[in-house]
Amino acid sequence: MEALPHHYRVKLQGSATGSAEATAVGLPPLGLAPPATFDGPGDHWSPEDLLMASIASCFLFTLRAMAAASKVGFTSVQCETEGTLDRVEGGLAFREIVVRAKVTAPAGTNRERLERLVQKAEEGCLITRSLRTPVRLQADVSVAE
């Protein structure tokens, strides 16, 4: 890992209507638009979708790093994030985000140890740690027989 602090830069190009395009050095362009729930076309990634994807991917990558450091293996992760957007004092905000993670591991894996790592991965995810919105983990850890 590079020394901290790290810096991330994204450029956005858009106009008064239609979609926008996000770019970053070394990455493919990403088309963005409001979601259908905000009268957008519903066929592009939205900021709301990107937030949910950021949380899910951060959970996975944090779990990978912690599992490798702890020498605990797993075979797959299926992760679904669901955010509830609602009117709050001062405007709109996500009221709650639920991370539903199904983690499978090979036979012989210490299930309790992996369950602790899954919980620590959610707590250690830098994206969720950066949010004011409560994030709740619902984890299902299974070990092959």
Backbone as a printed PyTorch tensor [residue, N CA C, xyz], in Angstrom:
tensor([[[  0.8430,  -1.1770,   0.0000],
         [  0.0000,   0.0000,   0.0000],
         [  0.8880,   1.2390,   0.0000]],

        [[  0.4760,   2.2250,  -0.7630],
         [  1.1910,   3.5020,  -0.7850],
         [  1.0120,   4.2240,   0.5390]],

        [[  1.9660,   5.0920,   0.8320],
         [  1.8720,   5.8960,   2.0440],
         [  0.6530,   6.8200,   1.9690]],

        [[  0.0340,   7.0510,   3.1020],
         [ -1.1150,   7.9530,   3.1830],
         [ -0.6430,   9.3880,   3.3130]],

        [[ -1.3880,  10.3750,   2.9510],
         [ -2.7640,  10.2810,   2.4490],
         [ -2.8100,   9.9050,   0.9690]],

        [[ -3.9110,   9.2710,   0.5770],
         [ -4.1840,   8.9600,  -0.8270],
         [ -5.1320,  10.0290,  -1.3660]],

        [[ -5.0570,  10.2740,  -2.6590],
         [ -5.9410,  11.2560,  -3.2980],
         [ -6.6220,  10.5910,  -4.4920]],

        [[ -7.9040,  10.8540,  -4.6580],
         [ -8.6820,  10.2980,  -5.7580],
         [ -9.3530,  11.4510,  -6.4870]],

        [[ -9.2600,  11.4290,  -7.8040],
         [ -9.8040,  12.5250,  -8.5960],
         [-10.6640,  11.9520,  -9.7200]],

        [[-11.8700,  12.4750,  -9.8230],
         [-12.7940,  12.1200, -10.8920],
         [-13.2390,  13.4180, -11.5350]],

        [[-13.2920,  13.4270, -12.8610],
         [-13.8140,  14.5820, -13.5940],
         [-15.1780,  14.2130, -14.1470]],

        [[-16.0760,  15.1870, -14.1560],
         [-17.4240,  14.9740, -14.6570],
         [-17.7270,  16.0110, -15.7180]],

        [[-18.3070,  15.5610, -16.8210],
         [-18.7190,  16.4580, -17.8970],
         [-20.1970,  16.2330, -18.1370]],

        [[-20.9800,  17.2960, -18.1000],
         [-22.4090,  17.2020, -18.3400],
         [-22.9550,  18.5220, -18.8210]],

        [[-24.2460,  18.5300, -19.0820],
         [-24.9040,  19.7540, -19.5330],
         [-26.1940,  19.9410, -18.7340]],

        [[-27.0240,  20.8720, -19.1690],
         [-28.2530,  21.1910, -18.4450],
         [-29.2580,  20.0420, -18.4570]],

        [[-29.1630,  19.1360, -19.4170],
         [-30.0660,  17.9770, -19.4910],
         [-29.2680,  16.7590, -19.9230]],

        [[-29.8760,  15.5950, -19.7980],
         [-29.2640,  14.3660, -20.2830],
         [-28.2720,  13.7550, -19.3030]],

        [[-27.5120,  12.8150, -19.8220],
         [-26.5560,  12.0950, -18.9850],
         [-25.2600,  12.8870, -18.8470]],

        [[-24.4140,  12.3980, -17.9750],
         [-23.0870,  12.9820, -17.7620],
         [-22.0660,  11.8600, -17.9060]],

        [[-20.8060,  12.2520, -18.0120],
         [-19.7510,  11.2570, -18.1350],
         [-18.6560,  11.5410, -17.1120]],

        [[-18.3500,  10.5220, -16.3330],
         [-17.2780,  10.6160, -15.3550],
         [-16.0310,   9.9560, -15.9320]],

        [[-14.8950,  10.5880, -15.7120],
         [-13.6300,  10.0220, -16.1630],
         [-12.6040,  10.1350, -15.0390]],

        [[-11.6480,   9.2310, -15.0900],
         [-10.5170,   9.2540, -14.1670],
         [ -9.3340,   8.6410, -14.9050]],

        [[ -8.1610,   9.0700, -14.5880],
         [ -6.9540,   8.6030, -15.2660],
         [ -6.8620,   7.0760, -15.1740]],

        [[ -6.7160,   6.4480, -16.3310],
         [ -6.5340,   5.0080, -16.3910],
         [ -7.8030,   4.1800, -16.3220]],

        [[ -8.9610,   4.8240, -16.2490],
         [-10.2290,   4.0990, -16.1360],
         [-11.1240,   4.3940, -17.3300]],

        [[-12.0040,   3.4330, -17.6790],
         [-12.9400,   3.7100, -18.7720],
         [-13.9680,   4.7470, -18.3360]],

        [[-14.4770,   5.5410, -19.2750],
         [-15.5190,   6.5190, -18.9360],
         [-16.7650,   5.8150, -18.3940]],

        [[-17.4910,   6.5160, -17.5470],
         [-18.6870,   5.9600, -16.9450],
         [-19.8480,   6.9180, -17.1720]],

        [[-20.8900,   6.4350, -17.8520],
         [-22.0750,   7.2410, -18.0830],
         [-22.9360,   7.2920, -16.8310]],

        [[-23.3850,   8.4780, -16.4910],
         [-24.1860,   8.6920, -15.2840],
         [-25.4420,   9.4740, -15.6130]],

        [[-26.5080,   9.2020, -14.8590],
         [-27.7530,   9.9500, -15.0070],
         [-28.5570,   9.7810, -13.7250]],

        [[-29.5320,  10.6550, -13.5150],
         [-30.4050,  10.4540, -12.3570],
         [-31.1420,   9.1220, -12.4950]],

        [[-31.5030,   8.4980, -11.3630],
         [-32.2740,   7.2550, -11.4480],
         [-33.7060,   7.5410, -11.8920]],

        [[-34.3960,   6.5080, -12.3010],
         [-35.7890,   6.6560, -12.7400],
         [-36.6540,   7.2490, -11.6320]],

        [[-36.3300,   6.9670, -10.3750],
         [-37.1100,   7.4980,  -9.2530],
         [-37.0170,   9.0160,  -9.1470]],

        [[-36.0120,   9.6120,  -9.8010],
         [-35.8750,  11.0720,  -9.8750],
         [-36.0640,  11.5520, -11.3000]],

        [[-36.9130,  10.8560, -12.0470],
         [-37.2610,  11.2040, -13.4280],
         [-36.1010,  11.0720, -14.4020]],

        [[-35.1000,  10.2810, -14.0440],
         [-34.0040,   9.9860, -14.9620],
         [-34.3930,   8.8530, -15.8900]],

        [[-33.5180,   8.5260, -16.8320],
         [-33.8470,   7.4980, -17.8140],
         [-33.8550,   6.0760, -17.2470]],

        [[-33.1320,   5.8430, -16.1520],
         [-33.0930,   4.5060, -15.5660],
         [-32.1830,   3.5400, -16.2920]],

        [[-31.3810,   4.0260, -17.2320],
         [-30.5030,   3.1310, -17.9870],
         [-29.0190,   3.4720, -17.8220]],

        [[-28.7050,   4.2720, -16.8260],
         [-27.3220,   4.6270, -16.5090],
         [-27.1030,   4.4200, -15.0100]],

        [[-25.8600,   4.3030, -14.6180],
         [-25.5480,   4.3040, -13.1910],
         [-25.8800,   5.6900, -12.6400]],

        [[-26.4490,   5.7060, -11.4450],
         [-26.7830,   6.9630, -10.7790],
         [-25.8760,   7.1300,  -9.5600]],

        [[-25.8220,   8.3330,  -8.9900],
         [-25.0370,   8.5010,  -7.7610],
         [-25.4960,   7.5470,  -6.6550]],

        [[-26.7990,   7.2980,  -6.5830],
         [-27.3350,   6.3850,  -5.5720],
         [-26.8400,   4.9630,  -5.8120]],

        [[-26.8600,   4.5250,  -7.0810],
         [-26.3460,   3.1930,  -7.4190],
         [-24.8580,   3.0820,  -7.0960]],

        [[-24.1160,   4.1300,  -7.4350],
         [-22.6770,   4.1170,  -7.2000],
         [-22.3510,   4.0420,  -5.7060]],

        [[-23.1550,   4.7030,  -4.8850],
         [-22.9320,   4.6130,  -3.4430],
         [-23.1350,   3.1830,  -2.9630]],

        [[-24.2030,   2.5280,  -3.4050],
         [-24.4460,   1.1430,  -3.0050],
         [-23.3300,   0.2240,  -3.5120]],

        [[-22.8760,   0.4450,  -4.7480],
         [-21.7780,  -0.3560,  -5.3020],
         [-20.4790,  -0.0990,  -4.5390]],

        [[-20.2500,   1.1330,  -4.1280],
         [-19.0450,   1.4630,  -3.3600],
         [-19.0350,   0.7370,  -2.0260]],

        [[-20.1740,   0.6950,  -1.3710],
         [-20.2580,   0.0160,  -0.0810],
         [-20.0240,  -1.4800,  -0.2500]],

        [[-20.6820,  -2.0910,  -1.2290],
         [-20.5310,  -3.5340,  -1.4480],
         [-19.1030,  -3.8930,  -1.8250]],

        [[-18.5140,  -3.1420,  -2.7350],
         [-17.1440,  -3.4750,  -3.1630],
         [-16.1370,  -3.2010,  -2.0550]],

        [[-16.3450,  -2.1540,  -1.2810],
         [-15.4540,  -1.8710,  -0.1580],
         [-15.5230,  -2.9960,   0.8700]],

        [[-16.7270,  -3.4930,   1.1340],
         [-16.8850,  -4.6190,   2.0540],
         [-16.0760,  -5.8180,   1.5540]],

        [[-16.2470,  -6.1670,   0.2810],
         [-15.5310,  -7.3120,  -0.2860],
         [-14.0200,  -7.1260,  -0.2080]],

        [[-13.5230,  -5.9770,  -0.6360],
         [-12.0810,  -5.7650,  -0.6800],
         [-11.4830,  -5.6820,   0.7230]],

        [[-12.2430,  -5.1490,   1.6790],
         [-11.7770,  -5.1150,   3.0690],
         [-11.7380,  -6.5310,   3.6230]],

        [[-12.7620,  -7.3280,   3.3340],
         [-12.7780,  -8.7210,   3.7790],
         [-11.6060,  -9.4860,   3.1810]],

        [[-11.3280,  -9.2930,   1.9020],
         [-10.1800,  -9.9640,   1.2660],
         [ -8.8840,  -9.6550,   2.0040]],

        [[ -8.6640,  -8.3700,   2.2750],
         [ -7.4200,  -7.9640,   2.9310],
         [ -7.3270,  -8.5420,   4.3390]],

        [[ -8.4130,  -8.4750,   5.0880],
         [ -8.4050,  -9.0000,   6.4580],
         [ -8.2470, -10.5200,   6.4780]],

        [[ -8.9090, -11.2010,   5.5550],
         [ -8.8140, -12.6600,   5.4910],
         [ -7.3900, -13.0880,   5.1290]],

        [[ -6.7820, -12.3820,   4.1890],
         [ -5.4010, -12.7110,   3.8150],
         [ -4.4500, -12.4810,   4.9840]],

        [[ -4.6140, -11.3650,   5.6800],
         [ -3.7500, -11.0590,   6.8240],
         [ -3.9500, -12.0560,   7.9580]],

        [[ -5.1680, -12.5780,   8.0890],
         [ -5.4840, -13.5240,   9.1590],
         [ -5.3090, -14.9730,   8.7240]],

        [[ -4.9750, -15.1660,   7.4630],
         [ -4.8170, -16.5060,   6.8930],
         [ -6.0980, -17.3450,   7.0420]],

        [[ -7.2310, -16.6900,   6.7640],
         [ -8.5340, -17.3560,   6.7640],
         [ -9.0570, -17.2860,   5.3380]],

        [[ -9.3640, -18.4270,   4.7590],
         [ -9.8070, -18.4410,   3.3770],
         [-11.3190, -18.4120,   3.2430]],

        [[-11.7700, -17.9130,   2.1160],
         [-13.1750, -18.0190,   1.7260],
         [-13.1960, -18.2000,   0.2250]],

        [[-14.2930, -18.7660,  -0.2810],
         [-14.3540, -19.0530,  -1.7150],
         [-15.1690, -18.0380,  -2.4940]],

        [[-16.2190, -17.4800,  -1.8730],
         [-17.0210, -16.5070,  -2.6090],
         [-17.7780, -15.5890,  -1.6590]],

        [[-18.1500, -14.4390,  -2.2180],
         [-18.9850, -13.4780,  -1.5100],
         [-20.0560, -13.0020,  -2.4800]],

        [[-21.2840, -13.0540,  -2.0380],
         [-22.3890, -12.4310,  -2.7540],
         [-22.8840, -11.3250,  -1.8380]],

        [[-22.8940, -10.1190,  -2.3410],
         [-23.2160,  -8.9860,  -1.4900],
         [-24.2660,  -8.1180,  -2.1760]],

        [[-25.2930,  -7.7870,  -1.4330],
         [-26.3360,  -6.8910,  -1.9240],
         [-26.4520,  -5.7450,  -0.9260]],

        [[-26.4470,  -4.5330,  -1.4260],
         [-26.6450,  -3.3780,  -0.5580],
         [-27.9520,  -2.7060,  -0.9470]],

        [[-28.6890,  -2.2920,   0.0650],
         [-29.9640,  -1.6320,  -0.1690],
         [-30.0450,  -0.4000,   0.7220]],

        [[-30.2140,   0.7350,   0.0940],
         [-30.3240,   1.9780,   0.8350],
         [-31.7410,   2.5020,   0.7940]],

        [[-32.1980,   3.0090,   1.9280],
         [-33.5230,   3.6190,   2.0170],
         [-33.3530,   5.1260,   2.0210]],

        [[-33.7580,   5.7580,   0.9260],
         [-33.6840,   7.2040,   0.7780],
         [-35.0070,   7.7940,   1.2380]],

        [[-34.9470,   8.8270,   2.0550],
         [-36.1740,   9.4040,   2.5850],
         [-35.9450,  10.8820,   2.8800]],

        [[-37.0300,  11.5550,   3.1470],
         [-36.9550,  12.9540,   3.5430],
         [-36.5310,  12.9900,   5.0070]],

        [[-35.5020,  13.7660,   5.2920],
         [-35.0200,  13.9630,   6.6580],
         [-34.9470,  15.4680,   6.9030]],

        [[-34.6390,  15.8440,   8.1150],
         [-34.5120,  17.2660,   8.4170],
         [-33.4580,  17.8730,   7.4980]],

        [[-33.8480,  18.8720,   6.7470],
         [-32.9150,  19.5480,   5.8600],
         [-32.9110,  19.0400,   4.4280]],

        [[-33.6690,  18.0080,   4.1060],
         [-33.6960,  17.5390,   2.7210],
         [-33.8260,  16.0310,   2.6130]],

        [[-33.1880,  15.4730,   1.6020],
         [-33.2180,  14.0340,   1.3700],
         [-31.8900,  13.4230,   1.8000]],

        [[-31.9620,  12.2080,   2.3210],
         [-30.7440,  11.4900,   2.7070],
         [-31.0850,  10.0160,   2.8450]],

        [[-30.0640,   9.2010,   2.7820],
         [-30.2680,   7.7880,   3.0690],
         [-30.4900,   7.6560,   4.5650]],

        [[-31.5870,   7.0240,   4.9180],
         [-31.9410,   6.8250,   6.3200],
         [-31.2330,   5.5980,   6.8910]],

        [[-31.0620,   4.5780,   6.0450],
         [-30.4190,   3.3460,   6.4730],
         [-29.8750,   2.6370,   5.2430]],

        [[-28.7920,   1.9130,   5.4480],
         [-28.2350,   1.0680,   4.3960],
         [-28.0290,  -0.3160,   4.9990]],

        [[-28.5110,  -1.3280,   4.2900],
         [-28.3600,  -2.7090,   4.7360],
         [-27.4210,  -3.4190,   3.7730]],

        [[-26.4280,  -4.0850,   4.3250],
         [-25.4940,  -4.9000,   3.5510],
         [-25.8500,  -6.3540,   3.8310]],

        [[-26.2900,  -7.0650,   2.8010],
         [-26.5990,  -8.4890,   2.9310],
         [-25.4730,  -9.2670,   2.2540]],

        [[-24.7030,  -9.9490,   3.0570],
         [-23.5340, -10.6490,   2.5250],
         [-23.6510, -12.1430,   2.7900]],

        [[-23.4450, -12.9150,   1.7470],
         [-23.3860, -14.3640,   1.8780],
         [-21.9480, -14.7640,   1.5560]],

        [[-21.2690, -15.3000,   2.5500],
         [-19.8650, -15.6660,   2.4120],
         [-19.7590, -17.1760,   2.5190]],

        [[-19.1150, -17.7940,   1.5390],
         [-18.9010, -19.2420,   1.5860],
         [-17.4080, -19.5120,   1.7090]],

        [[-17.1180, -20.6140,   2.3960],
         [-15.7230, -20.9710,   2.6600],
         [-15.5320, -22.4680,   2.4530]],

        [[-14.2900, -22.8750,   2.1850],
         [-14.0220, -24.2950,   1.9710],
         [-14.1040, -25.0850,   3.2850]],

        [[-14.2460, -26.3840,   3.1460],
         [-14.2690, -27.2720,   4.3130],
         [-13.0040, -27.0490,   5.1440]],

        [[-13.1730, -27.1360,   6.4420],
         [-12.0420, -26.9620,   7.3400],
         [-11.8360, -25.5380,   7.8160]],

        [[-12.5690, -24.5810,   7.2440],
         [-12.4460, -23.1870,   7.6620],
         [-13.0960, -23.0160,   9.0310]],

        [[-12.4560, -22.2630,   9.8900],
         [-13.0180, -21.9590,  11.2030],
         [-14.1500, -20.9570,  11.0050]],

        [[-15.3750, -21.4340,  11.1240],
         [-16.5570, -20.6160,  10.8440],
         [-16.6410, -19.3980,  11.7660]],

        [[-16.4230, -19.5870,  13.0500],
         [-16.5280, -18.4780,  14.0010],
         [-15.4980, -17.3990,  13.7010]],

        [[-14.3100, -17.8140,  13.3370],
         [-13.2600, -16.8520,  12.9980],
         [-13.6360, -16.0630,  11.7420]],

        [[-14.1810, -16.7780,  10.7370],
         [-14.6140, -16.1040,   9.5180],
         [-15.7770, -15.1570,   9.8090]],

        [[-16.7110, -15.5560,  10.6480],
         [-17.8230, -14.6710,  11.0120],
         [-17.3090, -13.3910,  11.6700]],

        [[-16.3020, -13.5110,  12.5330],
         [-15.7160, -12.3200,  13.1590],
         [-15.0530, -11.4340,  12.1130]],

        [[-14.3620, -12.0500,  11.1540],
         [-13.7330, -11.2680,  10.0860],
         [-14.7710, -10.5480,   9.2330]],

        [[-15.8830, -11.1990,   8.9500],
         [-16.9550, -10.5830,   8.1610],
         [-17.4730,  -9.3500,   8.8950]],

        [[-17.6930,  -9.4690,  10.1960],
         [-18.1590,  -8.3270,  10.9860],
         [-17.1130,  -7.2170,  11.0020]],

        [[-15.8510,  -7.5800,  11.1830],
         [-14.7750,  -6.5810,  11.1950],
         [-14.6340,  -5.9010,   9.8390]],

        [[-14.8730,  -6.6430,   8.7570],
         [-14.7810,  -6.0510,   7.4170],
         [-15.8380,  -4.9720,   7.2340]],

        [[-17.0390,  -5.2170,   7.7350],
         [-18.0880,  -4.2000,   7.6300],
         [-17.7150,  -2.9790,   8.4700]],

        [[-17.2160,  -3.2170,   9.6640],
         [-16.8310,  -2.1180,  10.5510],
         [-15.6230,  -1.3520,  10.0150]],

        [[-14.7350,  -2.0410,   9.2980],
         [-13.5030,  -1.4320,   8.8220],
         [-13.5740,  -0.8240,   7.4370]],

        [[-14.6840,  -1.0120,   6.7380],
         [-14.8290,  -0.4790,   5.3800],
         [-14.7330,   1.0470,   5.4160]],

        [[-13.7750,   1.5950,   4.6930],
         [-13.5550,   3.0470,   4.7460],
         [-14.7200,   3.8350,   4.1630]],

        [[-15.4890,   3.2430,   3.2710],
         [-16.6440,   3.9510,   2.7110],
         [-17.7340,   4.1000,   3.7740]],

        [[-18.1100,   2.9920,   4.4290],
         [-19.1640,   3.1010,   5.4400],
         [-18.7010,   3.9130,   6.6450]],

        [[-17.4260,   3.8660,   6.9520],
         [-16.9000,   4.6680,   8.0600],
         [-16.9580,   6.1610,   7.7310]],

        [[-17.0660,   6.4980,   6.4630],
         [-17.1090,   7.8970,   6.0290],
         [-18.5300,   8.4490,   5.9430]],

        [[-19.5230,   7.6180,   6.1920],
         [-20.9260,   8.0230,   6.0670],
         [-21.5370,   8.3410,   7.4250]],

        [[-22.5250,   9.2310,   7.4120],
         [-23.3210,   9.4790,   8.6200],
         [-24.4610,   8.4770,   8.7370]],

        [[-24.8590,   7.8920,   7.6370],
         [-25.9880,   6.9700,   7.6030],
         [-25.6330,   5.6610,   8.3040]],

        [[-26.5140,   5.1500,   9.1590],
         [-26.2630,   3.8520,   9.7760],
         [-26.2210,   2.7500,   8.7160]],

        [[-25.2460,   1.8620,   8.8610],
         [-25.1120,   0.7170,   7.9570],
         [-25.2500,  -0.5430,   8.8040]],

        [[-26.1560,  -1.4210,   8.3850],
         [-26.4310,  -2.6480,   9.1270],
         [-26.0120,  -3.8450,   8.2760]],

        [[-25.2860,  -4.7610,   8.8830],
         [-24.8210,  -5.9660,   8.1900],
         [-25.7310,  -7.1350,   8.5280]],

        [[-26.1760,  -7.8460,   7.4910],
         [-26.8650,  -9.1180,   7.6590],
         [-25.9900, -10.1430,   6.9440]],

        [[-25.2790, -10.9520,   7.7230],
         [-24.3040, -11.8820,   7.1450],
         [-24.7670, -13.3290,   7.2900]],

        [[-24.5040, -14.0890,   6.2580],
         [-24.7570, -15.5310,   6.2500],
         [-23.4330, -16.1770,   5.8410]],

        [[-22.7720, -16.8120,   6.7970],
         [-21.4790, -17.4610,   6.5430],
         [-21.7080, -18.9710,   6.5060]],

        [[-21.2920, -19.5990,   5.4310],
         [-21.4300, -21.0430,   5.3320],
         [-20.0940, -21.6730,   4.9800]],

        [[-19.8190, -22.8150,   5.6010],
         [-18.5810, -23.5430,   5.3750],
         [-18.9550, -24.8940,   4.7670]],

        [[-18.2780, -25.2510,   3.6800],
         [-18.5520, -26.5300,   3.0040],
         [-18.2880, -27.6800,   3.9610]],

        [[-19.1060, -28.7060,   3.8320],
         [-18.9520, -29.9150,   4.6870],
         [-17.8260, -30.7630,   4.1820]]])
